[in-house]
């Protein structure tokens, strides 16, 4: 008589999944918001909208960690992955003026290593606390034969909420307003396919200080930005992710700005962190390539009245974020001078 097969014989350990839920329960509970009506383990999560909103609008975002994850896996450094995941989603939602409200995660692997998954998901929970959103649930999938042994992938989904009258859509951006940049914590979670190629070609050991720098988690700007929004009128915001400084800041414009407005970035307004200089030299990257690929030290940009710049910088510094004025809104087709980067509302750029 043929031996009876089990799901475990096929590579899926249901008991390991139950153990993971048991381990991450306390961390998830710490993120619980009063609006949440359900805990982990159900088919779906339930939550009331916060009562203080008169006309609440839901804002959604989804993202992953990208190939930074491979660098983390190869070096057994799983503790920062969760913050990368939450930050990439929550910072995107924040751009609309929304507070991060709920977060869900998806964790997929060939065979569940409970210890590794626990590090990742506990990191997600810690980052949800930093962002102020509740970890409402998620999915853990074992897919034998789909991933290489030891590999895993993660995806995140963030729901934000904003008062309809408080939505920031860029329609009030005008020439003469100022740009304030919030410092990044490193490359964040962008450009890592290029970073890994540079490491491979240089045969550079990804260890010690270099590895620490490359795996520094993505900065979560929620507390800082929400505090600024509560005290200052903000006309536009941008999360500097894939596409770097060449593509992201101009995304704060509304469609009617095309042909009328642009941004003038003062590239000397901040000191570019050493990791970007190392990448540029080691990879022989020209200036356009590094500006298009990396945040170059600026992870988030706010557009405010010139008179409010000092207050915005002070509020950011009080919340532990280094901030600086990095440019202005200008009339379209303004010619940049040395040290400047012009970004047109239609996505074009120009350097001297």
Beta strands, then each sheet from edge to edge (+ up, - down):
strand 1: 56-64
strand 2: 99-109
strand 3: 134-142
strand 4: 152-163
strand 5: 178-183
strand 6: 234-239
strand 7: 261-266
strand 8: 298-304
strand 9: 323-331
strand 10: 340-344
strand 11: 349-351
sheet 1: 1+ 4- 2+ 3+
sheet 2: 6+ 8- 5+ 9- 7+ 10- 11+
end
